């Protein structure tokens, strides 16, 4: 409050302003203008998506030439939402995506943190070489591994003894548990935790797993949050892999559902309004999650050293 | 509060997980349904119609009728979204998990047959002789697939526009000539009444470019490849006729007659009055008729070698991996009946492949409002080259045509397209089996 009063007093003074304060105000205004511009650049596509989800296709395109594209004007209704439910088994896809994403995050946290713990804490021959190999895999894009991975998951036996993992939940989860970037993040964070804590615990009779579970992991909250978010997003957005390995509609995730609205031929054409409605329905939960945990996310990124 | 929310989320997830975990370790039905069960052989059928309610329901009704008609086989339908259907099929082929029966976009049939995905259909020559030739997919002298319907390209415009600018209403026997069309575009352009006089749907990607624009090239007298032996594009894709086509195509954009990249929905733009002439498929008839009462579906323009439209749409065949080829053929024969052709064509508003079926579909009967598309298809169709190299041809043509539209040197670009296509042919040993 006192700062506010001081500011008011300052702005109402009759003394001539210095060139420095004018410069500060100008740069402040420029920074604010830049912020507003960035908000518009990043926010308007989302506004367009949400607003268009309430409009019929012809109106979406008619409005494109003006700011009406970003306003809920004209023939606004929930028809696209009711229409999409008729076209796509939305609930099934949503439940599948939540299940796959959460399993990938939870199991991924376990696998990657354990791998990083071993690399950071347990001394063994070739430790640095293993870390180097893990890091080297970061430069291989998924698209180049997709076909070999397909061959692999189609060749190995499944839990029930049959050959291949195609058309299962497991094939959408297990190949993505071990992640080099996550291992590196955990490794980096674990390295910053004093090793004296391990030694003290060892003196008290704790084994490696106890040290991992009771000392290192409880101190690694920011790293866990970062890895959780960075694992969740690609799992949620997964598109190419499910196309290749899942044939049953009952096992498909939400992203594949987008294709249900695009028909190259036929009287239905591409249902743009329904695509926007579907995109809104699959984006809003993630957006709400992000906004809800915004502070924790930013804190975790800042403290775990992931900066772009 | 945050902890309570987290606990609630965790509880919900655990409950959902318990439910899902019952099925988490079990497999979906798609790839394991070709085993015999109780004397009935199950045949998996894949279709590209997920999300396309009308066509999916029609195909499902054919399957239901077949399953009810006999007990030896049970066909199990799996629907995939069209936009990613080819990736799913190619991935399944790589994993040797192709379904028994599948639908195939006609231009891909030769390539998939050459790659060993498809088996030839035998014993259906009599039935398929009644089909439009463009709906029977052949390669190397064998039939690999047949389709229920075809689509046709058409110029969409309004009678009021033609009247206002003094443009002749074209007919199937007397389509516009190249000069007439150029004059029509110029008149509309001079009026300033439209954002662009014409829309060629240049914002669409993929196979639309060769499907939509190679008929122009063929009408000028060029082609995508020399069809005598399908081994080279030299002379047909970079000859004088092709250069004329390229200059005309580039000129449309240069003179402001079309947009270099039209919107994602050119039909909506036409309906909204942004364009006067729309180059599109017969599939656009239903949405346009709903909004435009004086619509005219004009035949393709004759640029010298006759009006041309592309041929072929979705077709049905069976895979080499099918455990029961006799069952697949039995289904394909059953499904080829006129009543099913009529049903699928009716539910998709596409051109029925047989005369008998056309008579059953309102609008496609002789003289019906959609009969014009059937006549265009019968009279003007040029099949996309039936060669395994077509997917590469399509990609090379798309890239070259986009470069030309964006101002690249026409002759050099066409020469480069020919070089790329010929290299691909050689690299694949001219797709010899």
Interface residues (C-beta under 8 A of the other chain):
Chain A: X57 X58 X60 X61 X62 X64 X86 X87 X88 X95 X98 X99 X102 X103 X147 X150 X151 X154 X158 X159 X160 X162 X164 X166 X167 X168 X169 X170 X240 X243 X244 X245 X246 X247 X248 X249 X250 X251 X256 X257 X259 X260 X261 X262 X263 X264 X265 X266 X267 X268 X269 X270 X272 X292
Chain B: X5 X13 X16 X17 X20 X23 X24 X25 X26 X27 X28 X29 X30 X31 X32 X46 X50 X51 X52 X53 X54 X55 X78 X79 X80 X81 X82 X83 X84 X87 X88 X91 X92 X94 X95 X96 X97 X151 X206 X207 X208 X263 X264 X265 X267 X268 X269 X271 X272 X281 X283 X284 X285 X286 X287 X291 X313 X314 X348 X349 X350
